Amino acid sequence: MAHNNISRRNFLKLFGGATAATALTLAGCKKKESDAIGDEYKNQVEPPKGKMTYRTNPKTKEKVSLLGYGMMRLPTTDGGAERESDAPLDQEQINRLVDYAIEHGVNYFDTSPAYCKGMSEQATGKALCRHPRNKYFVATKLSNFSEETWSREESMKMYRNSFKELQVDYIDYYLLHSIGRGMDEFNARYIDNGMMDFLQAERKAGHIRNLGFSFHGQQEVFDEMLARHEEYHWDFCQIELNYLDWDWANEINERNVDARYLYAELEKRNIPAVIMEPLLGGRLASLPQYIVKELKQKDPKRSAASWAFRYAGTPTLVLSVLSGMTYMEHLKDNLLSYCPLKPLTEQEMEFLQKDIAEKIVNLENIPCNDCKYCMPCPYGIDIPGIFVHYNKCKNEGTLPNKLHEESYANLRRQYLIGLDRSVPKLRQANHCIGCGQCEPHCPQNIRIPQELHKIDAYVEELKRNETPPKEA
């Protein structure tokens, strides 16, 4: 099937820049990411076949793999991940990962017209079409974020193109993508243009097997969507759930909703939950060593990521847990968590929700998941790169401040050099004018300009003098 590549310029026009990625090189790390991954998983055992845990879709009675493949951090030809590289996607490697996943029981694949600079659906379609159609479920979304795509014509074009790119004649799970920024926007994207009526008709005709929505944002919107359940008959809902967000999402950011509330409301209506961000963009896999040691004391054989995946998969209403797996090592580790799932005990759940989560909250990191939905910045600022560098240093205890009087000069030098290597000078926080274009696109509802200005002030103080400043 022929495909027309979406150019970067056309992609930015189509999606209003909500998800376009820019290069992010974590220089300043002692090793390349691939080397670090090799070290972490060097003793990894091979996951067993035929042991995948499945959950039953209450509507279709179909068995869905508890591990779902999120096709949003796909590998590139330079050996990196799409979100960290401008190189083309590595279709051969994507095929290998998909083949291995299916061989080990994964049958849920989640994509979007917005992922991988508009190329994820095409790459997903190429990988999956080599397998019998009844071997996999494909999920994609109406990702009409930009006002330019709110019209019926543009939304229909996006919907139709998904079938073409995925090389399918029906979509198993179709989502209204990332609702939650207010009912006015929801109505403009799905009601005023007639798309909600159209999608319900498509479901009735069998072109959509299950219709749902993914949620980030205002609780009022979530509540309104569930209040309309009798009208829309939601077949599933995609929410962010992990042991940090269970009770602390609103504490970390007052504009977020705790996962405990989201899950409980779905449970009342028996609406299956698909889980996103079980690792918070990798943050729960890259914890400070003193926290990792606590986890290892409980179970020396399991990785930090495995604890998070078992947590996300333990609630019984969870249909599938999504993971954006770039490397085979990630895929194997997640398969080990779910082939089969060993559910967490109540004591283990409490340990993560309270003891571990509270320690992470006390780190007071910027809650950036490096999703790059805020990019590209019209002024060229590498927003996630700045946040990732700051959080990394904070997690490692190398952020120069008053606690490091003796080592301050060395840490100050390391931070500034590491920042320059990670983020080019013209893309650093001091170029932020506070236009706010980025903020509405952030799934974590971070007050991005405000945080950038804090970091800019902190960096300027580091540059200006050698007196240890307060943290940003």
Secondary structure as UniProt FT lines:
FT   HELIX           8..15
FT   TURN            16..17
FT   TURN            27..28
FT   HELIX           33..40
FT   TURN            41..43
FT   STRAND          54..56
FT   TURN            58..60
FT   STRAND          63..65
FT   STRAND          67..70
FT   TURN            71..72
FT   STRAND          75..76
FT   TURN            77..78
FT   HELIX           82..84
FT   HELIX           91..103
FT   TURN            104..105
FT   STRAND          108..110
FT   TURN            113..114
FT   HELIX           115..118
FT   HELIX           120..128
FT   TURN            129..130
FT   HELIX           133..135
FT   STRAND          137..142
FT   HELIX           147..149
FT   HELIX           152..166
FT   STRAND          171..179
FT   HELIX           183..186
FT   HELIX           187..191
FT   TURN            192..193
FT   HELIX           195..205
FT   STRAND          208..215
FT   HELIX           219..227
FT   HELIX           229..232
FT   STRAND          236..240
FT   TURN            243..244
FT   HELIX           245..252
FT   TURN            254..255
FT   HELIX           259..269
FT   STRAND          273..276
FT   TURN            278..285
FT   HELIX           289..298
FT   TURN            300..301
FT   HELIX           304..313
FT   TURN            316..317
FT   STRAND          318..323
FT   HELIX           328..338
FT   TURN            339..340
FT   HELIX           346..350
FT   HELIX           351..356
FT   HELIX           357..362
FT   TURN            373..374
FT   TURN            378..379
FT   HELIX           383..396
FT   HELIX           402..404
FT   TURN            405..407
FT   HELIX           408..422
FT   HELIX           425..427
FT   HELIX           429..431
FT   HELIX           439..441
FT   TURN            443..444
FT   HELIX           448..464
//
